[in-house]
Amino acid sequence: EFNGEDILMDPNINPEEEAEHNIMIEMLLSLFQELSMEEQALIKAIYFDGLSEREYAARLGVYPNAVHKRKCKILEKLKKLMKN
């Protein structure tokens, strides 16, 4: 017997976890706007465009270690902003 629920509800998805995940995504997107343009560019390149730290460093003409340190500082900044 088919009642339509089979289409609407995925039994593998927990609605509470999905809602929490969506809230976190919205919060991160909002906080992303508070980063400088350079910070946004680094995060976008590494996490959205799939570049490695080494590839991004080559684009900027800096050492990969510099990109890694910047990334860590930016992630720490986002972490602090999320706590507030």
JOCOR-V781911 format. One record per backbone hydrogen bond with DSSP energy under -1.0 kcal/mol. NH is the residue of the N-H (numbers start at 1). CO is the residue of the C=O. Records with the same first field share a line. If there is no record, write none. Layout:
# JOCOR-V781911
NH->CO ; CO
This chain:
# JOCOR-V781911
7->4
8->4
9->5
13->10
18->14
19->15
20->16
21->17
22->18
23->19
24->20
25->21
26->22
27->23
28->24
29->25
30->26
31->27
32->28
34->31
35->32
40->36
41->37
42->38
43->39
44->40
45->41
46->42
47->43
48->44
49->44
51->45
56->52
57->53
58->54
59->55
60->56
61->57
62->57
67->63
68->64
69->65
70->66
71->67
72->68
73->69
74->70
75->71
76->72
77->73
78->74
79->75
80->76
81->77
82->78
83->79
84->80
